[in-house]
């Protein structure tokens, strides 16, 4: 049966807040309020290892695209990088002044983005752990951040009821998407990068059109900032104006 329960993985001592499969699908990582990350065999359901080091609840855990590294975001204001096979701590990224809600790798695996209750998104070098830039503009805590499939754009979701789009390379704000009536908890790009979906406390999911060709057909007012921020985008609007 396709909808049959396969297994129940037990071992955490508190709320489980985040779960993710490794890129090869063989391992599952879970993070929770007991300050640990656990790695599990998908097929057997057996616990592989427990990663300890955070001093507060862990809100997000994610695998790198190559599956060799895990990143975790915690209420202790840090992001930690872990070696998947050994479970050893690689580095601790410090810079946020409040709990870190979300962490994500860029599609090429070279950059991490973190979102925090301190109202900022930070970009980090994966290999060096150095801070690249801080994106500021939200009026309240940032609950989620995600890269577009091509890695050129970030989208962030906030308690301020908005989604913001950012240029990864310059750190500049591209656009603010308004329409939700309460906090926006999560945001995700479609695989082709042309649509953005957002989930909110207002009990709705909203879909946003990011298709350049379609937006050009509708008019240029919203698109102008996007085109300026993307050197490889068509210059149709600027030519028209």
C-alpha atoms as one frame of an Amber mdcrd trajectory, in Angstrom:
protein
   0.000   0.000   0.000   1.428   3.367  -0.987  -0.033   5.143   2.050   1.050
   2.546   4.608   3.152   3.631   7.583   6.671   2.241   7.158   8.161   2.957
  10.565   8.198   5.301  13.540  11.574   6.644  14.630  11.809   7.269  18.352
  14.662   8.591  20.429  14.305  12.343  20.803  13.458  13.706  24.229  11.446
  16.724  23.109   9.659  18.316  20.150  11.096  17.377  16.742  11.219  20.615
  14.734  13.005  19.676  11.513  13.623  16.591   9.383  15.439  16.115   6.075
  16.632  13.328   3.780  20.206  13.219   2.533  20.561  13.774  -1.243  21.111
  10.042  -1.810  17.963   9.270   0.184  19.683   6.766   2.466  19.865   8.851
   5.625  17.390  10.972   7.552  18.427  13.831   9.835  16.149  15.155  12.583
  16.542  18.108  14.936  14.622  19.049  18.028  14.294  20.882  21.313  16.534
  18.439  23.205  19.494  20.240  21.520  20.530  17.233  19.412  20.525  16.111
  15.802  19.959  12.446  15.089  20.868  10.536  11.941  18.785   7.507  10.976
  18.956   4.703   8.419  16.008   5.177   6.109  15.521   1.478   5.331  16.031
   0.018   8.805  14.898   2.965  10.927  17.924   2.421  13.160  19.721   5.312
  14.814  23.139   5.932  13.251  24.448   8.710  15.481  23.531  11.630  17.712
  25.219  14.980  17.134  25.616  17.097  20.249  26.995  20.596  20.645  24.175
  23.136  20.583  23.130  24.698  23.886  19.507  25.398  22.915  16.711  24.019
  20.745  17.536  23.272  17.099  15.071  24.765  14.634  16.447  23.597  11.308
  18.774  20.945   9.884  19.819  20.579   6.247  22.221  18.504   4.143  24.663
  20.069   1.698  23.988  19.233  -1.969  26.872  16.739  -1.996  25.505  15.091
   1.152  28.809  15.281   3.018  27.913  18.077   5.444  24.982  18.976   7.674
  24.117  22.461   8.872  21.965  23.164  11.921  20.335  26.379  13.158  19.670
  26.863  16.849  18.177  28.996  19.561  21.727  29.433  20.873  22.194  32.022
  18.043  24.628  29.832  16.080  24.807  27.668  12.979  26.900  24.521  13.227
  28.409  22.470  10.411  28.847  18.715  10.902  30.585  15.927   9.033  27.890
  13.460   7.990  29.992  10.276   8.132  31.882  10.926  11.366  29.352  13.137
  13.152  32.172  15.482  14.131  31.649  19.222  14.440  33.379  21.100  11.609
  32.725  24.710  12.596  30.400  27.060  14.455  29.143  30.182  12.698  28.523
  33.095  15.048  27.077  36.498  14.206  23.342  36.498  14.843  22.091  38.318
  17.946  18.956  36.202  18.393  17.844  32.630  17.749  18.452  31.241  14.248
  15.270  29.885  12.682  16.412  28.563   9.325  19.544  27.557   7.443  19.975
  26.472   3.828  22.788  25.679   1.388  23.024  27.323  -2.018  22.524  24.922
  -4.949  26.284  24.859  -5.604  26.938  24.103  -1.923  29.457  26.914  -1.507
  27.291  29.320   0.481  24.954  29.076   3.458  22.094  31.429   4.236  20.661
  31.747   7.742  17.511  33.497   8.952  17.114  34.817  12.474  14.770  36.467
  14.938  17.252  39.369  14.867  15.450  40.428  11.619  18.404  39.578   9.355
  19.555  37.012   6.826  23.261  36.219   6.796  25.333  34.636   4.032  28.365
  32.513   4.947  31.234  30.789   3.158  30.799  27.058   3.691  34.518  26.212
   3.635  35.884  29.106   5.696  32.862  29.839   7.885  33.379  33.548   7.252
  30.450  35.940   7.044  29.899  37.212   3.495  27.069  39.682   4.017  24.065
  40.597   6.153  20.720  41.299   4.494  18.592  43.796   6.395  15.104  45.060
   5.655  12.548  42.966   7.491  10.640  44.638  10.316  10.545  41.541  12.509
  12.093  38.099  12.885  12.865  36.070   9.752  11.428  32.554   9.915  12.562
  31.008   6.639  15.064  31.564   3.842  15.560  29.706   0.563  17.693  29.955
  -2.581  16.185  29.953  -6.054  17.087  26.880  -8.152  19.739  28.859 -10.062
  21.180  30.185  -6.789  20.983  33.824  -7.862  18.056  34.902  -5.692  17.040
  34.401  -2.071  13.525  34.581  -0.692  12.876  35.240   2.996   9.682  34.926
   5.038   9.054  36.996   8.140   6.901  37.678  11.170   6.335  41.111   9.552
   3.837  39.388   7.161   6.044  39.849   4.080   8.305  37.906   1.743  11.417
  39.609   0.438  13.485  38.734  -2.620  17.225  39.438  -2.544  20.088  39.390
  -5.017  22.567  36.820  -3.733  25.691  38.446  -5.183  24.990  42.063  -4.230
  22.822  41.517  -1.150  20.404  44.138  -2.466  16.662  43.905  -1.951  14.859
  43.104  -5.205  11.236  43.246  -4.093   8.860  42.933  -1.144   5.818  40.704
  -1.623   2.857  41.813   0.477  -0.523  40.152   0.855  -0.477  37.909   3.895
  -2.362  39.034   6.998  -0.131  37.290   9.529   3.399  35.943   9.916   4.837
  34.066   6.936   6.382  30.842   8.206   7.773  29.216   5.102   8.590  29.981
   1.492   9.688  27.747  -1.397  10.557  28.104  -5.084   9.124  25.832  -7.751
  11.781  23.666  -9.476  11.818  25.989 -12.509  12.128  29.081 -10.297   9.137
  30.782 -11.895   6.748  30.473  -8.956   7.119  31.145  -5.244   4.821  29.600
  -2.636   4.392  31.049   0.863   2.697  29.638   3.958   1.248  31.939   6.610
  -0.462  32.117   9.965  -3.400  33.712   8.151  -4.388  30.141   7.139  -3.462
  30.621   3.481  -0.822  29.557   0.984  -0.067  32.156  -1.658   1.537  31.592
  -5.059   3.608  34.409  -6.558   4.528  34.783 -10.222   8.264  35.274 -10.848
   8.202  34.391 -14.554  10.016  37.246 -16.325   8.364  36.685 -19.703   4.903
  36.583 -18.163   5.561  39.695 -16.078   6.808  41.548 -19.140   3.540  40.764
 -20.860   1.633  42.167 -17.875   3.657  45.344 -17.423   7.039  46.573 -16.246
   6.468  48.351 -12.942   7.197  45.403 -10.616   9.897  43.950 -12.833  12.131
  47.000 -13.118  13.961  46.405  -9.835  14.411  42.727 -10.638  15.990  43.471
 -14.002  18.366  46.038 -12.533  19.508  43.486  -9.940  20.053  40.686 -12.480
  22.678  41.469 -15.095  21.708  38.469 -17.224  17.999  39.360 -17.343  16.357
  40.885 -20.454  16.467  44.670 -20.656  13.075  45.050 -22.255  11.583  47.286
 -19.569  14.488  49.705 -19.583  14.367  49.856 -23.372  10.645  50.597 -23.271
  11.118  53.367 -20.763
